[in-house]
């Protein structure tokens, strides 16, 4: 496979995604059925595949019902829900379908008893899918705020801090509404550090952040708040349930898949092919194009000096970079901007190939998971009249790789452990 760098990089991406598929990891974390009934609630890009895996593993003679929300197009094609209703809604900006489903989900928590079990299936993307605006806010308000946050350059922890405090279901409120039932949260992490309070804005865990934190984030990034939102944050009326709240007593949480586990799986796959593999970090954050330039500098050092790693090798990293949107009409996501920044930094360095993609199969708002980069990418682009620096400045990384024929298109993967990046240095 070393003779085909692109095939090798695609193989590593596929291994990373496979490690995070619910069908492989969920069943081992399920408890026995409770004395009462079992209610399933959930939201996220992996929601459909998590519900599918749970239905397949749960005893057919044990009561099971519930509602899970996933992104449009992320319903597994071979899944015919029988006991758990699956609703599709919009991401990354919420829509009426998500709002209506969240209202129904909140209503399902009524009348639970200590004998009942609530299994919450939470994965990345749940922040937008599980949209239930705080009192006095409209769906239009939340849509505008989501767009502003997505374009601001704020990181995922900052964005979700604001989202939690302007919601009636996120920031621990969903689990608090389930009292006095037992609650088991099964999570797939898509955030640096695997912080359960950040994943999908933590609907089932207590929230250590404050209304003051949310206000400070909005001030830092110039995000204009509706008057109702500002008053609710300033007065503390929109405060979230905190650690130590008795409504969370006895709740359990299990992490099914994490970015690090997927990177480690890809590293082992590379080593099985005779390559040295180095996982740089699963927590890399920052502007995508700048992180691309940083990876390029490291790859050049390996290629030219054999430092800090000997070649041939593969460098792997994950996390969640950000894109500051300068051109709202631009096409491209984090993976594309990372790779274009990396391409400019490498300047055609011989022997360096790269792949960057989102493990959910969607980079930003486009139809690609990411793209591939070769030593001749810039030369081919120049021959076609492309201007990579101008395209990057205009947030048009998708256009660059589309013209080259180097987009990586997988369709939805039905899981989500965030960014995957691999640099192969031969």
PyMOL commands that set and color helices and strands:
alter all, ss='L'
color gray80, all
select helices_A, chain A and resi 5-19+22-25+27-29+47-57+96-108+126-129+139-152+156-165+173-177+192-194+199-201+211-220+227-235+246-248+259-272+288-305+334-346+377-383+388-393+397-404
alter helices_A, ss='H'
color red, helices_A
select strands_A, chain A and resi 38-43+65-71+84-89+117-123+182-188+252-257+276-287+313-322+352-358+370-373+407-408+419-425
alter strands_A, ss='S'
color yellow, strands_A
deselect
rebuild
show_as cartoon
